[in-house]
Amino acid sequence: MIYDVIIVGGGPAGIFAGIFAGQREKKVLLLEKMEKLGKKLLIAGQGQCNLTHEGTREEFLKHFGANGNFLKKALYKYPSEHLKKFFEDRKLPLIVTEKGKYFPKTLRSLDVLEVLKAEMRNCGEEVKLKTLVKKIEKTDVFQIFTDSEIFEAKKLIIATGGKSYEVTGSSGDEYIFSKELGLKIIEPRPALTTCYIKDYSYTTLAGVSFRDAILELWRDNKKIGTYKGDLLFTHRNLSGPIIIDNSRYMKKDDKLRINFSGENFETF
């Protein structure tokens, strides 16, 4: 059998891709190497599943920095309002917190996953769990070689996630598959993470935080960027939104200059 679409990866992206392909009456197969779907989704929001935010599309894009334009088309075509309606139409209403975050009213990630799985069944999507993809080749069709058999498809969607959380299945498989298919690979770097400082000597400040600190990032005596937000000292590193949100811009041997007062001084 040649499927219309094969999706590699059973996280939220792969599941939604399969649902929308199935709604268009495509023959869809989803391959997931883990023993169940949505492992990362189940731990989202500490198990309560933060689904989206009440911000505007423009505000969403700002949080992605220089990469915002890459996501513009997707966010404008399927904004957060559509996502909320998707779940509400399937009898899972959402609630919003004071910080503008939307959660399922039940505050259970499992309920979100069950809605998605039910929709997959309604669309007639085929799912194979514990199926490890080992190689992908492109001839007239895509050939997906797994640890059990070979599958073929007219279209292929790789939705395996980043190289970010191996126990959930996000172990960087897509870089291998993309390289096999001749795609250009940008070397992955840490993001949404804490920052380790050489000769860190602030252990005694663990738990101390500063609101609206100003951080300058320097590289080779050039200022890369200036950021403002809350900063937190931990036993081992620097954390808090100002670090986590901007860690994607940081590289080894960069220098951080921090204004703890939050006031915009010319030198500090």
Summary of the structure (lengths in Angstrom):
residues: 268
radius of gyration: 21.5
end to end distance: 66.3
largest distance: 67.0
contacts: 751
relative contact order: 0.14
helix: 31%
strand: 28%
